[in-house]
Amino acid sequence: MSLIKILAVSLHICIEIENNILKTLLYDYAKDTLTRKQLCLLYLQIASAGEQRDADFYKLMQRWITNDPDSIIKQLIRR
C-alpha cells in the first residue's frame, strides 16, 4: 500500500465527515512530503476513493478516523 493511496483514502474520509482540522493537517503533510507529480496523482486518487467504499481498507480507515481522530491530529502536529 503506497503513501499516496493511504493519504487519498484518509483525505476522502475527512472530506466526507467534514473534519477540517485533520484534512488540513493531512494536506500539509502531503505537500511537504510528495513531489508535484505525486500530488497530482493524490488528487486523482482522492476523486476515485469514493468508489472504494466497500473495500476492507476503506472501512478500516473510516472506523479509525471517525473513532479516534484526536490521536492522528496529535501525531501530525508533533511531526
C-alpha positions as CSV (number, residue, x, y, z in Angstrom):
1,M,0.0,0.0,0.0
2,S,1.5,3.3,-1.0
3,L,1.5,6.5,0.9
4,I,-0.5,8.2,-1.8
5,K,-3.3,5.6,-1.5
6,I,-3.4,5.9,2.3
7,L,-3.5,9.7,2.1
8,A,-6.1,9.7,-0.6
9,V,-8.5,7.4,1.4
10,S,-7.8,9.4,4.6
11,L,-8.5,12.7,2.9
12,H,-11.6,11.5,1.2
13,I,-13.0,10.3,4.6
14,C,-12.1,13.6,6.2
15,I,-13.9,15.5,3.5
16,E,-17.0,13.2,3.9
17,I,-17.2,13.6,7.7
18,E,-16.2,17.3,7.5
19,N,-13.2,17.0,9.8
20,N,-11.5,20.2,8.5
21,I,-8.6,20.2,11.0
22,L,-7.4,16.7,10.1
23,K,-8.0,17.4,6.4
24,T,-5.8,20.5,6.6
25,L,-3.0,18.7,8.5
26,L,-3.1,15.8,6.0
27,Y,-2.9,18.2,3.0
28,D,0.0,20.0,4.6
29,Y,1.8,16.7,5.3
30,A,1.2,15.6,1.7
31,K,2.5,19.0,0.3
32,D,5.7,18.6,2.4
33,T,6.5,15.0,1.5
34,L,5.2,14.5,-2.0
35,T,6.5,15.8,-5.3
36,R,4.4,17.8,-7.7
37,K,3.6,14.7,-9.8
38,Q,2.8,12.7,-6.8
39,L,0.4,15.5,-5.6
40,C,-1.4,15.3,-9.0
41,L,-1.7,11.5,-8.5
42,L,-3.0,12.1,-5.0
43,Y,-5.8,14.4,-6.2
44,L,-6.8,11.7,-8.8
45,Q,-6.8,9.1,-6.1
46,I,-9.0,11.3,-3.8
47,A,-11.5,11.7,-6.6
48,S,-11.7,8.0,-7.1
49,A,-11.6,7.0,-3.5
50,G,-15.4,7.1,-3.2
51,E,-15.7,4.1,-5.4
52,Q,-13.8,2.0,-3.0
53,R,-16.2,2.4,-0.1
54,D,-16.9,-1.4,0.1
55,A,-13.2,-2.3,0.3
56,D,-11.9,-3.5,3.6
57,F,-9.1,-1.0,3.8
58,Y,-11.6,1.9,3.3
59,K,-13.8,0.6,6.1
60,L,-10.9,0.2,8.4
61,M,-9.6,3.7,7.8
62,Q,-13.1,5.1,8.2
63,R,-13.6,3.4,11.5
64,W,-10.2,4.7,12.7
65,I,-10.7,8.2,11.5
66,T,-14.2,8.6,12.9
67,N,-13.5,6.9,16.2
68,D,-10.1,8.3,17.1
69,P,-9.2,11.5,15.1
70,D,-7.5,13.1,18.1
71,S,-4.6,10.7,18.1
72,I,-4.0,11.2,14.4
73,I,-4.1,15.0,14.9
74,K,-1.6,14.8,17.7
75,Q,0.8,12.7,15.6
76,L,0.6,15.2,12.7
77,I,1.1,18.2,15.0
78,R,4.2,16.6,16.7
79,R,5.7,15.8,13.3
